C-alpha cells in the first residue's frame, strides 16, 4: 500500500491476491489439524480443495519476473516487496504441508 500511495501505480496489487490464494491451503490444513474427528468423505473433499490451491503458494516466487529496474531507488523497494511476498508464500506452502 505504501508503494501505491507513493508512486500511484497499482501494478503490484496482484501480489495481495496471490498471497490470499496461498493462504487458502494453509487455512484448510490448520482447520483439518484442529478437527479431532472428521468423516472420510469430508476429509477427501477438503484434501482435494487443499491440493487444488496448494500450487498457488510457491507460485508467488515466479512473480519475480515482474521486476524491472528502471529507477534504482524504486528497484530496491520493488525487490524488497517481491521477495517479502515470495518468502511469505513459501512459508505458507511449507506450513500447510
C-alpha positions in Angstrom: 0.0 0.0 0.0 2.9 2.3 0.7 4.2 1.8 -2.9 0.7 2.5 -4.3 0.5 5.7 -2.2 3.9 7.0 -3.2 4.0 6.1 -6.9 0.3 6.0 -7.7 0.9 2.7 -9.6 -1.4 -0.3 -8.9 1.0 -2.7 -10.7 2.0 -4.9 -7.8 -1.5 -5.2 -6.3 -1.8 -8.7 -7.8 0.7 -9.8 -5.0 -2.1 -9.4 -2.4 -4.4 -11.7 -4.4 -1.6 -14.3 -4.9 -0.8 -14.2 -1.1 -4.5 -14.7 -0.4 -4.6 -17.7 -2.7 -1.5 -19.1 -0.8 -3.3 -18.6 2.5 -6.2 -20.9 1.5 -4.3 -24.2 1.7 -2.7 -23.1 5.0 -6.2 -22.3 6.4 -7.5 -25.7 5.2 -4.7 -27.6 6.8 -4.9 -25.7 10.0 -8.7 -26.4 10.1 -8.1 -30.1 9.5 -5.5 -30.4 12.2 -7.8 -28.8 14.7 -10.7 -31.2 14.0 -10.5 -34.2 16.3 -12.8 -36.3 14.1 -13.8 -35.9 10.5 -15.5 -38.2 8.1 -13.6 -39.7 5.3 -15.8 -38.0 2.7 -15.3 -34.6 4.2 -11.5 -35.2 4.6 -11.3 -36.2 0.9 -13.2 -33.1 -0.2 -11.1 -30.8 2.0 -7.9 -32.5 0.8 -9.0 -32.1 -2.8 -9.6 -28.3 -2.3 -6.3 -28.1 -0.4 -4.4 -29.8 -3.3 -6.0 -27.6 -5.9 -4.9 -24.4 -4.1 -1.5 -25.6 -2.9 0.4 -24.7 -6.1 -0.6 -21.1 -5.7 1.7 -20.7 -2.6 5.1 -21.3 -4.2 3.9 -19.7 -7.5 4.5 -16.3 -5.9 8.2 -16.9 -6.5 7.6 -16.7 -10.2 6.3 -13.1 -9.7 10.0 -12.1 -9.5 9.9 -11.9 -13.4 7.9 -8.7 -13.0 10.9 -7.0 -11.5 12.1 -4.1 -13.7 14.9 -1.9 -12.5 14.0 1.5 -14.1 14.8 3.6 -11.1 17.5 2.4 -8.7 15.7 3.6 -5.6 12.3 2.0 -6.5 14.1 -1.0 -7.9 15.4 -1.9 -4.4 12.0 -1.2 -3.0 10.4 -3.5 -5.6 13.0 -6.2 -4.8 12.2 -6.0 -1.1 8.4 -6.1 -1.9 8.6 -9.0 -4.2 11.0 -11.1 -2.1 8.9 -10.5 1.1 5.7 -11.7 -0.7 7.7 -14.7 -2.2 9.1 -15.7 1.3 5.6 -15.4 2.8 4.2 -17.6 0.0 6.9 -20.2 0.5 6.4 -20.1 4.3 2.7 -20.7 3.9 3.4 -23.5 1.5 5.7 -25.3 3.9 3.4 -24.7 6.9 0.4 -26.1 5.0 2.4 -29.3 4.1 
